[in-house]
Amino acid sequence: MKSKYHNRMFRSSLLALAMATGAASAGTTETLMAPAPAPAEDVVSGTLSLDFNSHFVSYGWDVWGDGASMSDPTFNPSLELAFALPADLTFTLGTWWDVNGKVDSDIGGRIQEVDVWTGLSYTYDKFTIGATYQKWMYVSDTEDILDIKLAYDCLLSPSLTIHNRLDEGASGGNTGTILVLGLSHGIEAGPVSISFPLNIAYFLEDDFHPGSTDDGFGYASIGATASLPLTPYIGSSFGEWDLHGGLTYYITDGDVVGNPDEDSFLTANIGLGLSF
């Protein structure tokens, strides 16, 4: 049943964030913390993704409890704008949505969650450090997140994300911090770009997710993703489009993450991307 309180909160939250030029994105570290880099010569650039995902995984937590099933995908569109500032700074604004019919929505229609974010990063040579403040709005409440990310552009593209939950909202867990170490290597196979991301997460507090009872190693994920540019086939009149997809396998700790169905599961993704 639609919540009038949540609708008022949802509209006022978006207005406040727009006035403060603030916001950010839930979802997974694999997808949400690795936007396509903006071309250096563009002052304003952006990326749009229209993705279907077999699972909604938030830091190891299988949100919809899909487990081994891939039969009921979610639609997750996202948009991010990047503004090149002086002194090698980049300012970002973005939004990510979770759209499905798995349960009745408190927001309206099939929209289960809307995330908004704002970020600022600094790049020196191959090293980048950034901070992203996020609002995850779902189930008549708002979860507040601050992510700090350090990354180095080299063969394995190492990164460290310090994920801080400042307000638990309707998550069912507690506030706390997760450290996520990421590695990724990419290759070219003709026109197709292929990458192999690896992530390992360590939870600094217990009770972070609803089923969590311990801290320590929470999950590891390994994936294979591919992207095919569509410009050679459709031209560039409507921007630089690509077709992308991949598979990611999660291994989670039952005590630290506490998924209700499967501790280990395979996820799939396919979508269209636009860079402008």
C-alpha positions as CSV (number, residue, x, y, z in Angstrom):
1,M,0.0,0.0,0.0
2,K,1.4,3.4,-0.9
3,S,2.7,5.4,2.0
4,K,1.7,9.1,2.0
5,Y,4.4,9.8,4.6
6,H,7.0,8.3,2.3
7,N,5.8,10.3,-0.7
8,R,6.2,13.5,1.2
9,M,9.6,12.5,2.6
10,F,10.7,11.3,-0.9
11,R,9.8,14.7,-2.6
12,S,11.3,16.8,0.2
13,S,14.4,14.7,0.2
14,L,14.9,15.1,-3.5
15,L,14.3,18.9,-3.3
16,A,16.7,19.3,-0.4
17,L,19.4,17.3,-2.2
18,A,18.9,19.3,-5.4
19,M,19.2,22.6,-3.5
20,A,22.4,21.4,-1.8
21,T,23.7,19.7,-4.9
22,G,24.0,16.5,-2.9
23,A,23.3,12.8,-3.1
24,A,24.5,9.0,-4.1
25,S,24.0,5.3,-5.0
26,A,23.2,1.9,-3.3
27,G,23.7,-1.3,-5.1
28,T,27.0,-3.0,-5.4
29,T,30.6,-1.8,-5.2
30,E,31.3,-3.6,-8.5
31,T,28.7,-1.5,-10.4
32,L,28.1,1.6,-8.4
33,M,31.6,2.7,-7.5
34,A,33.2,2.2,-10.9
35,P,31.6,4.8,-13.3
36,A,33.1,5.2,-16.7
37,P,35.9,7.8,-16.7
38,A,35.0,11.2,-18.2
39,P,37.0,12.4,-21.2
40,A,39.6,14.8,-20.0
41,E,38.7,17.5,-22.6
42,D,35.1,17.7,-21.5
43,V,34.0,20.1,-18.8
44,V,30.7,18.3,-18.4
45,S,30.2,14.7,-19.3
46,G,27.9,11.9,-18.3
47,T,27.0,8.2,-18.3
48,L,23.6,6.6,-18.6
49,S,23.1,2.9,-17.9
50,L,19.9,0.9,-18.6
51,D,20.6,-2.4,-16.9
52,F,18.8,-5.6,-16.0
53,N,20.3,-7.5,-13.0
54,S,19.4,-11.0,-11.9
55,H,20.1,-10.0,-8.3
56,F,20.3,-6.8,-6.2
57,V,23.4,-7.3,-4.1
58,S,24.4,-4.6,-1.6
59,Y,27.8,-5.3,0.0
60,G,27.3,-9.0,-0.1
61,W,23.6,-8.9,1.0
62,D,21.2,-10.6,-1.4
63,V,18.5,-7.9,-0.9
64,W,15.6,-9.8,-2.6
65,G,16.8,-13.2,-1.5
66,D,17.0,-14.6,-5.0
67,G,19.8,-17.1,-4.2
68,A,20.3,-19.5,-7.0
69,S,17.4,-18.1,-9.1
70,M,17.9,-15.8,-12.1
71,S,14.3,-15.9,-13.3
72,D,13.1,-12.6,-11.9
73,P,15.5,-9.8,-12.9
74,T,15.3,-6.2,-11.7
75,F,15.6,-3.1,-13.8
76,N,18.3,-0.7,-12.6
77,P,18.7,2.5,-14.6
78,S,21.4,5.0,-13.4
79,L,22.7,8.4,-14.5
80,E,25.8,10.2,-13.4
81,L,27.1,13.7,-14.4
82,A,30.8,14.6,-14.0
83,F,32.0,18.2,-13.9
84,A,35.7,18.9,-14.4
85,L,36.9,21.5,-11.9
86,P,40.2,23.3,-11.7
87,A,43.2,21.7,-9.8
88,D,42.4,18.2,-11.1
89,L,39.1,18.0,-9.1
90,T,36.0,16.3,-10.4
91,F,32.5,16.9,-9.0
92,T,29.8,14.2,-9.6
93,L,26.0,14.0,-9.3
94,G,24.1,10.8,-9.8
95,T,21.0,8.6,-9.3
96,W,20.3,4.9,-9.3
97,W,16.9,3.2,-9.2
98,D,15.6,-0.3,-8.4
99,V,12.5,-1.1,-10.4
100,N,10.7,-4.5,-10.0
101,G,7.4,-6.1,-8.9
102,K,8.8,-8.4,-6.2
103,V,6.8,-6.6,-3.4
104,D,4.4,-3.7,-3.2
105,S,6.2,-0.4,-3.5
106,D,6.1,2.3,-0.8
107,I,7.3,4.8,-3.4
108,G,4.8,4.0,-6.2
109,G,4.4,1.7,-9.2
110,R,7.2,-0.8,-9.4
111,I,9.9,1.6,-8.0
112,Q,11.4,0.0,-4.9
113,E,14.3,2.3,-4.2
114,V,15.8,5.6,-5.4
115,D,19.4,6.5,-4.6
116,V,21.0,9.9,-5.1
117,W,24.6,11.0,-4.6
118,T,27.2,13.7,-4.9
119,G,30.9,13.2,-4.9
120,L,34.2,15.0,-5.2
121,S,37.5,13.4,-6.3
122,Y,41.1,14.5,-6.8
123,T,43.5,13.0,-9.3
124,Y,47.3,13.2,-9.2
125,D,49.0,11.4,-12.0
126,K,47.7,7.8,-11.6
127,F,46.3,8.2,-8.1
128,T,42.7,9.2,-7.3
129,I,41.0,9.8,-4.0
130,G,37.3,10.7,-3.7
131,A,34.4,11.0,-1.3
132,T,30.8,10.3,-2.1
133,Y,27.8,11.1,0.1
134,Q,24.7,9.1,-0.6
135,K,21.0,8.9,0.2
136,W,19.3,5.5,-0.3
137,M,15.5,6.0,-0.1
138,Y,13.3,2.9,0.3
139,V,10.5,1.5,2.6
140,S,9.5,4.9,4.0
141,D,13.0,5.7,5.3
142,T,16.5,6.9,4.2
143,E,19.8,5.2,4.6
144,D,22.8,7.6,4.7
145,I,26.2,6.6,3.3
146,L,29.6,8.1,3.0
147,D,32.1,6.3,0.9
148,I,35.8,7.1,0.7
149,K,37.7,5.6,-2.2
150,L,41.4,5.4,-3.1
151,A,42.4,4.0,-6.5
152,Y,45.6,3.7,-8.5
153,D,45.6,3.3,-12.3
154,C,48.0,0.5,-13.2
155,L,48.0,-3.1,-14.4
156,L,45.6,-4.5,-11.7
157,S,43.8,-1.2,-10.9
158,P,43.9,-1.6,-7.1
159,S,41.3,0.3,-5.1
160,L,40.2,0.6,-1.5
161,T,36.6,1.6,-0.6
162,I,35.8,2.7,2.9
163,H,32.0,2.2,3.1
164,N,30.5,4.0,6.1
165,R,26.8,3.7,7.0
166,L,25.9,6.8,8.9
167,D,22.2,6.1,9.3
168,E,20.8,2.6,9.0
169,G,17.4,3.7,7.7
170,A,15.2,0.7,6.9
171,S,18.2,-1.6,6.3
172,G,17.5,-3.8,9.3
173,G,21.1,-3.6,10.3
174,N,23.3,-1.2,12.3
175,T,25.6,1.7,11.4
176,G,29.2,0.7,10.7
177,T,32.1,0.4,8.3
178,I,33.1,-2.0,5.6
179,L,36.5,-2.1,3.9
180,V,36.5,-3.3,0.3
181,L,39.7,-4.1,-1.6
182,G,39.2,-4.2,-5.3
183,L,41.4,-5.4,-8.2
184,S,40.6,-5.5,-11.9
185,H,42.4,-6.4,-15.1
186,G,41.1,-5.6,-18.6
187,I,41.9,-7.0,-22.0
188,E,40.8,-6.2,-25.6
189,A,39.4,-8.9,-27.9
190,G,38.8,-7.1,-31.2
191,P,36.1,-4.5,-30.6
192,V,35.1,-6.0,-27.2
193,S,36.6,-4.8,-23.9
194,I,36.7,-7.5,-21.2
195,S,37.5,-7.0,-17.5
196,F,37.9,-9.4,-14.6
197,P,37.0,-7.6,-11.3
198,L,37.8,-9.1,-7.9
199,N,36.5,-7.7,-4.6
200,I,37.2,-8.7,-1.0
201,A,35.3,-7.1,1.9
202,Y,36.0,-6.9,5.6
203,F,33.3,-5.8,8.1
204,L,34.6,-3.8,11.1
205,E,31.4,-4.3,13.1
206,D,28.9,-7.1,13.6
207,D,25.1,-6.7,13.0
208,F,25.8,-4.7,9.8
209,H,23.2,-6.6,7.7
210,P,19.9,-8.0,9.2
211,G,21.3,-11.6,9.4
212,S,24.8,-10.6,10.6
213,T,26.1,-11.8,14.0
214,D,29.9,-11.3,13.6
215,D,32.5,-9.1,12.1
216,G,35.6,-10.0,9.9
217,F,35.7,-11.3,6.4
218,G,32.3,-10.8,4.8
219,Y,32.4,-11.7,1.2
220,A,34.5,-12.1,-2.0
221,S,33.3,-11.6,-5.5
222,I,34.9,-12.4,-8.8
223,G,33.4,-11.5,-12.2
224,A,33.9,-11.3,-15.9
225,T,32.3,-8.4,-17.8
226,A,32.3,-7.4,-21.5
227,S,31.4,-4.3,-23.4
228,L,30.8,-3.9,-27.1
229,P,30.7,-0.3,-28.6
230,L,27.6,0.2,-30.8
231,T,28.8,3.3,-32.6
232,P,30.3,1.4,-35.6
233,Y,26.8,-0.1,-36.2
234,I,24.4,2.8,-35.3
235,G,26.6,5.9,-35.7
236,S,27.3,8.6,-33.1
237,S,24.3,10.9,-33.8
238,F,22.7,9.8,-30.5
239,G,25.9,9.6,-28.4
240,E,28.4,6.8,-27.7
241,W,26.3,3.7,-26.9
242,D,27.6,0.3,-25.8
243,L,26.1,-3.1,-25.1
244,H,27.5,-4.6,-21.9
245,G,27.0,-7.6,-19.6
246,G,28.7,-10.0,-17.3
247,L,28.6,-12.6,-14.6
248,T,29.7,-12.2,-10.9
249,Y,30.1,-15.0,-8.4
250,Y,29.7,-14.2,-4.7
251,I,31.1,-16.1,-1.7
252,T,29.7,-14.7,1.6
253,D,30.3,-15.6,5.2
254,G,27.0,-16.8,6.8
255,D,27.8,-15.2,10.2
256,V,29.1,-11.8,8.9
257,V,26.7,-11.2,6.0
258,G,23.9,-13.6,7.0
259,N,22.1,-14.1,3.7
260,P,18.8,-15.9,4.3
261,D,19.0,-18.2,1.3
262,E,22.4,-19.0,-0.3
263,D,25.9,-18.1,1.1
264,S,27.3,-18.5,-2.4
265,F,25.5,-17.5,-5.6
266,L,26.0,-16.4,-9.3
267,T,24.6,-13.1,-10.6
268,A,24.1,-11.9,-14.1
269,N,23.9,-8.4,-15.7
270,I,23.1,-7.1,-19.2
271,G,22.4,-3.6,-20.3
272,L,22.9,-0.6,-22.6
273,G,25.2,2.3,-21.8
274,L,25.5,5.8,-23.1
275,S,28.5,8.2,-22.7
276,F,28.1,11.8,-23.5
